[in-house]
Amino acid sequence: MSRQTILTAIRRGLKRGPLPADQMAMLRGRLTQHPRHLIPARSHLPHPEQVDLFTRNVEKEFGSVAHVPDMNAVPGAVTDYLAAQNLPGSVIMAPHPELQAIPWSVRPLLEIREGRAQGTDAVSVQHGFAGIAETGTLMLPSAPERPVTLNLLAETEIVVLRTSAIVGAYEEAWDRLRTELGAMPRNVMLITGPSRSADIEQTLELGAHGPRRLHIVLVEG
């Protein structure tokens, strides 16, 4: 069934015909211009302070952060985190070129498998597209090299994020996505801390709908 067939069926069900020309022009103008909303003053900071704000907000939302000087230090940071959490040294990793270029062989006990996560995977390693300082949120657009399942199925998610990819506000993250990707991907996940819920007797439960742990390896430069 084509997109046009689906939209025509919806209009018929709503007893609506095609949109008038003025409304169509207004909608197309909005999609083209991407009107910006208010940007909180707390995000108007020099970049080093945005990185600090991002780190504090991640930790406030039950996530953890490790700072490393370059990509070569990522295997050590991942191994140290797994050991500290008593987690297995086997991970499922996004097949992203930046992650593939990391010298994982310096930690031979770390087992790396690339691709989509399965329900049996305990730890995933994801490539971070952007970090939003105002709330400590990760922006993770879907792509073949950044599978969505890595954000959902493993109990522990590790995200490798460059500090240069941290912006102050949501609007800036969306601007970066439009500029770098050229079009909206099929899915964009905004993740603030591990999955959690307090629906049952107002008791906070981590890992309710996704990873129980979220660890971010921040790479300088």
PyMOL commands that set and color helices and strands:
alter all, ss='L'
color gray80, all
select helices_A, chain A and resi 3-13+21-33+41-43+47-60+71-84+97-100+104-106+148-151+163-165+170-181
alter helices_A, ss='H'
color red, helices_A
select strands_A, chain A and resi 64-68+90-93+111-114+123-127+130-132+137-141+156-162+166-167+188-191+196-197+205-206+213-219
alter strands_A, ss='S'
color yellow, strands_A
deselect
rebuild
show_as cartoon
